Amino acid sequence: MKKAFFLIIGLLMVLVLLDLTQFSTDVQLLSLLVPDFRLPRLLAVLGAGFALSLSGLILQSLTKNPLADGGTLGLTSGASFGAVAFLLILSKLHLTGFWSHAYPLFALLGSLLAFFLIYIFALKRQLSNTRLLLTGIALTALFQALITMGQLSINSFDFQQVATWLSGDVWQSDWAYLGLVYALLLIALAVYPFYLKRLEVLNLGDELALSLGLDLQRTKFQLYLLATAFAMIGVLLVGGLGFVGLIAPHIAGELTGFKLRAKSLMAGLVGMLILVFADLLSQLLIYPSSLPIGFLVAFIGAPYYIYLIQKKLS
């Protein structure tokens, strides 16, 4: 297990260095580009990778479904809907000042709306994991339709912002915004260790968890809220990017086994590794232009998603 951690951390450090320099040795040029452009972008990618991976890990543990993550359950789309709705309000009302950094509030409201709908239509009724997943897919389609309707009523500049958001890319990387989102991430990370033991007990099965005195409904409700918070943070940093929360926990499980504390850390590291690698490729493949990170992650994640479906069916 230690070798796996050292390997992933080593690879991550190499990719971080390459992402910052992009194979350039011009010190003067790097001194201009790194502090103001590449470092904030890198921090957004790293934070999103960790947050989305933990969200996926919590959801897969709660639902006992290897295909669950913030995207398949509609949480990511809900947060995207909230943020895009705020973008529309911002452009229509010409709000400035404090309001230009109020995206987290509306993304939180959007993700909470998605969670509330999931809770009403699936969790409260204690539906099967398959029906829970289908409910999440239906909510995702609903939010995507609402976002598309909003796109039709905005100008070309705002349309480009929405398109960037939905494709999954770093769209806001100024230091004030990053500081606000990272504060939310640190709060969520501070809360998460208090639920590790309870999540481990839930992994043993509901009947055993009940026999050990765990309040199932309350604990699951709180953990779903925590997963929603992590998904919302990821969306705030890289928009509607999928697959990271789906595949990172599985890779982490292969490397560390089922110890949840180690698996959580490894999932976060793997998520960061995937996004930094995708970010590096997105900047280099069609240089001097760039691709949205979400396109590269989809190339990695889609085949793995198909593999997981086939594995589940077999």
Secondary structure as GFF3:
##gff-version 3
##sequence-region A 1 314
A	DSSP	alpha_helix	2	21	.	.	.	ID=ss1
A	DSSP	alpha_helix	27	33	.	.	.	ID=ss2
A	DSSP	pi_helix	34	38	.	.	.	ID=ss3
A	DSSP	alpha_helix	39	63	.	.	.	ID=ss4
A	DSSP	alpha_helix	75	93	.	.	.	ID=ss5
A	DSSP	three_ten_helix	97	101	.	.	.	ID=ss6
A	DSSP	alpha_helix	103	118	.	.	.	ID=ss7
A	DSSP	pi_helix	119	123	.	.	.	ID=ss8
A	DSSP	alpha_helix	129	151	.	.	.	ID=ss9
A	DSSP	alpha_helix	156	167	.	.	.	ID=ss10
A	DSSP	alpha_helix	175	191	.	.	.	ID=ss11
A	DSSP	three_ten_helix	192	195	.	.	.	ID=ss12
A	DSSP	alpha_helix	196	203	.	.	.	ID=ss13
A	DSSP	alpha_helix	206	211	.	.	.	ID=ss14
A	DSSP	alpha_helix	216	238	.	.	.	ID=ss15
A	DSSP	alpha_helix	244	256	.	.	.	ID=ss16
A	DSSP	alpha_helix	260	284	.	.	.	ID=ss17
A	DSSP	alpha_helix	293	313	.	.	.	ID=ss18
###
